Amino acid sequence: MKKIILFGDSIFNGFRDGQDTDLVTNLFQKELKDYAQVENISKSGATTVEALDYLHLIPQKRDLVVVEYGNNDAATGWGIRPESYERNLNEVLTQVGKAIVVGLCYPDPTNSEINQFYGDERLDLFNGIAKKVAEKHSVQFVDILPAFRKLKAISTYYQKDGQHLTDKGNEFLVNQIMPAIKKELD
């Protein structure tokens, strides 16, 4: 059986009501059935700075690491400089080897409270960095930002905080990533 590691922040942790959940892990596991075991070592609130500290948590025996960092990095209130994000993400991919990089998740555009920390220009900048780093390491990049931007009734995909996803949002997220995982494992 293949082993897939989810390595990211609260988006991969299915953050709900102030707590991490297994929602996203379970959705991936349901899609992969008996073909692969999914282990989630994501850390809510983490940026790529912390990701470097957590690399030792990734099991040596694995077939694929799905890397999802960037939203906290891009946040102006608590994030990091674009140059640091690029350097850190490069180091993560150097260390993990076979991987998929997931681009930034789009915050609910109707939520002014969360959007004060982002803006399309900053999201596009960090998403572009993630894509560039993925290409440099010859790994797949899943560009979910445009897919989220095209959604109708977009607020139904988010919890009240405008950043973390509802069940519908988590299903959408997983459905965006699954084709890349299947391609990588075939």
N, C-alpha and C positions, 0 to 999 in steps of 0.2 A: 504494500500500500504506500502511495506517495504521501509526503508530509509537506504541508504548506504552512508557512509562518506569516501571520499578519503583524506588521511592525509599523505602528503609527501613533496617532493621538486619539482624542476623544471621539472623532468621527468613526474610527474603527472600533472604539469601545462601546458603541451604541449608547452613549451617555444619555441618561434619562433621569429626571427628578433628582439631580445632584449625585447620581451614582452611575458607575460603570455597569453595563449589562452584557449578557452573552448574545444579544439580538443579532448583531452583525456576524459574529462567529457562527451562530446557528444557521443563519441564512446561507452563508458560504458552504457550511457542512451539508445542508439540505441539497444544495445544487450539485455538490460533488459526491453525494451519497457514499457508497462504499469504495469509491475510487481513490479518495485521498482523506487524510486526517488533517483537520485545520486546528492550529494552535495560535492563540492570540496573545501576544506579549506587548500590546500597545499600552501607552501610558497617557492618560488624560492630562491635558495642559502642557504636554511636552512640545518642545521645538527640536530642531536638529541638534541643538547644543546638548540636550539631554539624550537624544538618540545615540550620540557618540558614547555617552556613559552607559547606555543600555545594550550596546552591541554584544557584550558578554552573555546576555540572556538568550541570544539566538542559539538554538541547539545546533551542534555540529552536523548531526544527521538530519538533513532536510533536503527537499527537492526544489523548493522555490520560496523566496521571500517576497511578499507584496509590501512595498514601502509606501506609506501614506503620511508624509509630513509636509507642512507648508502653510496651513491656515494660521496656526499660532505664530509661526515665523513671520508671516506677512502682516500681522496685526500691529498697527502703529503704537498701541498702548502698552504692549508687552513683548512685541516681537524683536527681531534682530535685523541687522543691515543685510541688504541683498547679497553683498559680497560674502558675508559670513554664511548665509544660507547656501550659496553655491559651493563654497569650500566644504562645509559640513556634509552636504548631500553627496558630494564627490567622495568624501571619505567613507560615508556609510556604504555606498555602492562598491567601493574598492574592497571593503571588508566583507560584504555579504556575497559578492559574486553573482550567481544566477538570481535575477530579480525582475520584478515589474515595478515601475514607478507610477503611482497614481497622482495626477495633478490636483490642484486646489479645488476644494468644494466651494460652491457659490453661496455666500450668506443670503438669507432672505432679503431681497431688495426693498421690501415694504417695511422692514424693521430698522428704523433710524438709530435705535440704541446700539445695535451691533455694527451697523454700517459706518458709524463715526470712526471706527478703527480700520476700515478697509478702503473702499473705493475701487472702481473698475481698473484704473491705471495701476494701482499697487497689486491687485490680484493678477492682472495680466503679466506684470513684471515677474512676480514670483513663479507663476505658472510657466512662463517662458523659460525661466532658469531651470525649473524641474525638467522640462522637455529637453533642453540643451544638455543637461547632465546625463539624462537617460540615453540620449543619442551618443554622447561621448563614450559611455560604457556599453554601447550596443545592446541595450535592454529595451523592452517594450515600454512605451509611455501611454497611459490611459488618460486622455484629456477629457475629464468630466465637466470642466467649467462651461464649455459651450453647450453641452447637453442640459445642464441645469438652467442655463440662461434661456433656453427655448421652452421651458415648461410652462404650461397654462395653469392657472390657479396655484402659482408657485408656493404661496404661504402654507398650503396644505401639506407640503413636504417637510415643514420645519416645526419644531416645538416653539413655544412662546419666546424663547431667547433668541430666535432668528438664526442660530448657528447650528444647533444639533438637530438631527433628523427624526421625524416621526416614523412609524412603521412603514408607511408609504414611501418616505424618503430613503429609508434604509434599503428597502427592496429595489428602488431605482438605482441607488449606489451600487449594490451588489450586481445588478443586471448589467451595469456599464462595465464592470471589471471582469465578469465571468468569461467573456469571449477571449480575453487576453490570457487568463489562467488556462483555459482549455487548450489554446494554441501552444502555450509553453509546455504543457504536460503531454501533449500528443507526440 
